[in-house]
Amino acid sequence: MGGSAPFGYITYLPTNVRGIFMYLYVVIDVYSRKIVGWQIHENESADMAADLMVDICVRERISKHKITLHSDNGPPMKGATMLATLQKLGVIPSFSRPAQSNDNPYSESIFKTLKYHHKYPCKQFQSLSQARGWVEGFVNWYNNEHLHSAISFVTPNQRHSGEDIKILKRRHEVYLKAKSLNPQRWSKNTRNWKHISAVSLNPDKSTHKKEIKIAA
């Protein structure tokens, strides 16, 4: 994850007590879309958010001053403990602009995927352990099985490890062979399986068009 930019966000998980929620802390790598860390707690806390980042940096072997953590402007992410921890870890903090909801597209996307998953509980979570168990299963599916449309239908783990380069190359070769064997079935070029080498947080229209042209 070196040189990348992870997202750190928190979402609510409903409980069986009206008005009481649990809080899911999630950090995803923008480049690979992999969930690199998560925790569930009964409250929001800068201390807990900081603990999660320490765990991620150790597990992912992140060198100082190699990544930027983008997050919202909530107290847990801007608390003194969190900011002090980021400074100690050498992680550069970045925050969404005020009143700009599209500054966090990746987190919004993953939370929608989570809450619209076909196995998401129909009823509220009954306990912290139940919520943690369900999210653990979701994260395993998302990282290792989910073929993500935004990264050319490979899994986040395959892209995170660099395995996607060979996978996409093989797909391209298979499509070219299929076209050569049955050219009458192909009115246009084969599907684009080119590796997406770069991503942007919130590109402007001109940049977005340029990136699409390069990827085509």
C-alpha positions, 0 to 999 in steps of 0.5 A: 500500500506504499505510496497509495491513499487509503480512505478512513470512514465510519458508518452506523450499524443499527441495533435492536435498541431504538436509537442505539447504534454500533460504529463500523470503522473502515479503511480502504486502499483507494488504488486496490479498493481492498479493505485494509482494516476495520473495527466495530465499537459501541461509540465513536472515538479518536482513540479507537480510530488511532488504534486501527491505523496503528494496526494497519501500518504495522500489518501492511508494513507501511513506511513513514511519509508514504501514504495519505489518509483521507477521511471526513471531518468527524471528531474521531478522524480529527481528534487530537489522539488520531492526529498525533498518532498519524504524525507518529506513524508518518501518515499525512492526514487529508479531509473532505471539503465542507459540504462536498459529499462527492469527496468520499466516493469510495467510502460511499460505494463500499458502504452501499455494497455492504448494506445492500449485500444479499446477506445483510441482516434483515433485522438489526444486529443483536450484539457486538459479536454478531455484528463483528462476525457478519462484517468479518465474513463480508470483508473476506468476500469483498476482498477475495471474491468480489469482482470489482467493476471499477478495477476491471473485474478482479478482486481487491486482493488480486489488485493489491498484490499486483496479481491483476496484471497477469490476470488481465493480460490473460483475459486480453489474450483469450478475447483476441483468440476468440475473435480470431476464431469467430470474427463474424461474432465481433462487430467491434474491438474486444473488451478493454482489459488494460490494467488501470495504473492510476486512480484519482480521488475526485478528478475534474472533467478534463482529467477524467476524459484524459484518463478514460482515453489513456485506459481505452 
